[in-house]
Structure formats: C-alpha cells, structure tokens
Amino acid sequence: MRSVIPINPAKKIEADSNPVKESDYYEGERLTHLLGLIQRGIEASKLSNVNSLPEKIWLKKQIAIGINEVTRVLERMESNNTSDQQQNPKQPPVQLQVVIVVADCKPRMLTKHIPNLAASRGVPVLYIRDNKRASLRLGELVKLKTALAIGVKARGNELNLLLQQILPSDS
C-alpha cells in the first residue's frame, strides 16, 4: 500500500509572479463601458479604412484573436530585458497595445501563461469576467461565438487612440 503525503495548507505554491488585484478586473458596468468603447473604436477604425478589405481580414490585421494567436504575437515581440534580440529583416514584429483576457475561463491553465508573457514584453493586460459569459461577450466584439483572449495590435488608428485613454498611464 502506498503512503499518502499530507498536503500542507500553510505552504502556498506561488504560481503567478504577477498577482491580480480585485480592482484589475473589468466586470458589470465597467465591463460594459469598456466593451462599448472598444466596439466604437473598431467601428470608427473601419470607417476610416481606405483599403476596403473584407471585414474578417481587416479585423485580423487589427486584433490578434484567440489564445494561440495572442501567445504567438507576444512571443515574437521583443522582450524588455534583452536588447540583443535578433530581428527579422523581412518583416518587423507586430506590437500589441493591450491584451484582454477572460479571467473566469475553465480550465485556468489555458490563459495562465499570458500575463507573465505580456509583462515581459511591457504589454498591459485587462482581465474581464461576467459570471461565465465573458468569453461570449468578448467573442461578440470580434464577430465570433467565443474568445478567451484578444490582443489589440498597435496600428495608430482610432481604436488605439481610444485604448490609450483607457489604459493606466504607468504601463
């Protein structure tokens, strides 16, 4: 018979180096206001679009949609703590202005790596939760059924100007 090792509740494993404070979450009226501002920014940017690309293609050029794409873009960005990173001469890396992550997703392991990766790149992270409906609301924003994470690319358009006013000035 195997011996069972008791779990010590006093010993806490520190999984995240960036703990999230309760005030960092967007929920309720604050979430509705944030999503409304982003929606207006997307619409204003679409109106000023000169290339008249199809909507889905234009949206993919402005926003990294989904956990995998947000992670990929963050990994390709230059890290704050390494100055001798090798640059690709063909294509400059895409910069993210902000990452929006659904905080109440299950399993949490899906989005757990994004805050640390974003912090190493100097990209602010906004956490949203809405009683298990945040992924639906974030998906509506990008014309999908659900989305667990999106990253707004820094393109200098109306959406970026709106988000610049929302984001804290220290980041």
C-alpha positions as CSV (number, residue, x, y, z in Angstrom):
1,M,0.0,0.0,0.0
2,R,1.3,3.4,-0.9
3,S,1.8,6.1,1.7
4,V,-0.1,9.3,1.3
5,I,1.8,12.5,1.7
6,P,-0.4,15.1,3.5
7,I,-0.7,18.4,1.9
8,N,0.5,21.3,4.0
9,P,-2.1,24.1,3.7
10,A,0.3,26.6,5.2
11,K,2.7,26.1,2.3
12,K,1.5,28.1,-0.6
13,I,2.9,27.5,-4.1
14,E,3.5,30.8,-5.9
15,A,2.3,30.1,-9.4
16,D,1.9,33.6,-10.8
17,S,4.6,36.2,-10.2
18,N,2.0,39.0,-11.1
19,P,-0.9,38.6,-8.7
20,V,-4.1,40.2,-9.9
21,K,-5.8,42.6,-7.6
22,E,-9.6,42.7,-7.4
23,S,-9.6,46.2,-8.9
24,D,-7.8,44.9,-12.0
25,Y,-10.9,43.1,-13.2
26,Y,-13.5,44.6,-15.5
27,E,-17.0,43.4,-14.7
28,G,-20.5,44.7,-14.5
29,E,-21.0,48.4,-15.7
30,R,-17.2,48.8,-16.0
31,L,-17.0,45.9,-18.4
32,T,-20.0,47.1,-20.4
33,H,-18.4,50.5,-20.7
34,L,-15.0,49.0,-21.8
35,L,-16.5,46.7,-24.4
36,G,-18.7,49.6,-25.7
37,L,-15.6,51.8,-26.1
38,I,-13.7,49.1,-28.0
39,Q,-16.7,48.4,-30.2
40,R,-16.9,52.2,-31.1
41,G,-13.2,52.2,-31.7
42,I,-13.5,49.3,-34.1
43,E,-16.4,50.9,-36.0
44,A,-14.5,54.2,-36.2
45,S,-11.4,52.5,-37.5
46,K,-13.5,50.5,-40.0
47,L,-15.0,53.8,-41.4
48,S,-11.5,55.3,-41.9
49,N,-10.3,52.1,-43.7
50,V,-9.1,53.2,-47.1
51,N,-8.2,49.7,-48.5
52,S,-11.8,48.4,-48.2
53,L,-10.7,44.9,-47.2
54,P,-13.3,42.3,-46.2
55,E,-14.3,42.7,-42.6
56,K,-12.8,39.5,-41.3
57,I,-9.4,40.2,-42.9
58,W,-9.4,43.8,-41.7
59,L,-10.3,42.6,-38.2
60,K,-7.4,40.1,-38.2
61,K,-5.0,42.9,-39.2
62,Q,-6.1,45.0,-36.2
63,I,-6.7,42.3,-33.5
64,A,-4.9,39.1,-32.5
65,I,-7.8,36.8,-31.8
66,G,-7.6,33.7,-29.6
67,I,-5.1,32.4,-27.1
68,N,-2.8,30.8,-29.6
69,E,-2.5,33.9,-31.8
70,V,-2.1,36.3,-28.8
71,T,0.7,34.0,-27.5
72,R,2.4,33.8,-30.9
73,V,2.4,37.6,-31.3
74,L,3.7,38.1,-27.8
75,E,6.5,35.6,-28.3
76,R,7.6,37.4,-31.5
77,M,7.7,40.8,-29.8
78,E,11.0,42.0,-28.5
79,S,11.5,41.3,-24.8
80,N,12.1,44.3,-22.4
81,N,15.0,42.6,-20.7
82,T,17.0,41.5,-23.8
83,S,18.5,44.2,-26.0
84,D,20.4,41.9,-28.4
85,Q,17.4,40.1,-29.9
86,Q,17.7,39.1,-33.5
87,Q,15.3,41.0,-35.7
88,N,13.7,39.5,-38.9
89,P,14.8,41.9,-41.7
90,K,11.8,40.9,-43.9
91,Q,9.0,41.7,-41.6
92,P,9.0,43.9,-38.5
93,P,7.3,42.3,-35.5
94,V,3.8,43.2,-34.7
95,Q,3.4,45.2,-31.4
96,L,0.4,44.7,-29.2
97,Q,-1.0,47.7,-27.4
98,V,-3.1,45.7,-24.9
99,V,-4.2,42.1,-24.2
100,I,-7.7,41.4,-23.0
101,V,-8.1,38.0,-21.2
102,V,-11.2,36.3,-19.9
103,A,-10.5,35.7,-16.2
104,D,-13.2,33.2,-15.5
105,C,-12.3,30.6,-18.1
106,K,-12.1,26.9,-17.2
107,P,-9.5,25.4,-17.1
108,R,-7.5,28.3,-15.9
109,M,-4.4,26.7,-17.4
110,L,-5.4,27.9,-20.9
111,T,-4.7,31.6,-20.2
112,K,-2.3,31.3,-17.2
113,H,0.8,32.0,-19.3
114,I,-0.4,35.2,-21.0
115,P,0.0,37.7,-18.1
116,N,3.7,36.8,-17.5
117,L,4.5,36.8,-21.2
118,A,2.8,40.1,-21.6
119,A,4.6,41.6,-18.6
120,S,7.9,40.5,-20.0
121,R,7.0,42.4,-23.2
122,G,5.7,45.5,-21.5
123,V,2.1,45.0,-22.7
124,P,-0.7,45.7,-20.2
125,V,-3.3,43.0,-19.6
126,L,-7.0,43.7,-18.9
127,Y,-9.0,41.0,-17.2
128,I,-12.7,40.6,-17.8
129,R,-15.3,38.5,-16.1
130,D,-19.0,38.3,-16.3
131,N,-20.4,35.3,-14.5
132,K,-19.2,32.7,-17.1
133,R,-20.4,34.9,-20.0
134,A,-17.2,37.0,-20.6
135,S,-16.0,34.8,-23.4
136,L,-19.3,35.2,-25.2
137,R,-19.1,39.0,-24.8
138,L,-15.5,39.1,-26.0
139,G,-16.4,36.9,-28.9
140,E,-19.2,39.2,-30.0
141,L,-16.7,42.0,-30.2
142,V,-14.6,40.2,-32.8
143,K,-17.6,38.6,-34.7
144,L,-17.1,35.1,-33.3
145,K,-19.1,32.9,-30.9
146,T,-16.5,33.0,-28.1
147,A,-13.0,34.3,-27.5
148,L,-10.8,33.8,-24.4
149,A,-8.1,36.3,-25.3
150,I,-7.6,39.1,-27.8
151,G,-4.7,41.4,-28.4
152,V,-5.1,44.8,-29.9
153,K,-2.3,45.5,-32.4
154,A,-0.7,48.9,-32.2
155,R,-1.5,50.4,-35.6
156,G,-2.1,54.0,-34.7
157,N,-5.8,54.0,-35.6
158,E,-8.9,55.3,-33.7
159,L,-9.1,52.1,-31.7
160,N,-5.6,52.6,-30.5
161,L,-6.2,56.2,-29.5
162,L,-9.3,55.2,-27.5
163,L,-7.5,52.4,-25.7
164,Q,-4.6,54.8,-24.9
165,Q,-7.0,56.9,-22.9
166,I,-8.4,53.8,-21.0
167,L,-5.1,52.2,-20.1
168,P,-3.3,53.2,-16.9
169,S,-0.5,55.8,-17.5
170,D,2.1,53.8,-15.7
171,S,2.1,50.9,-18.2
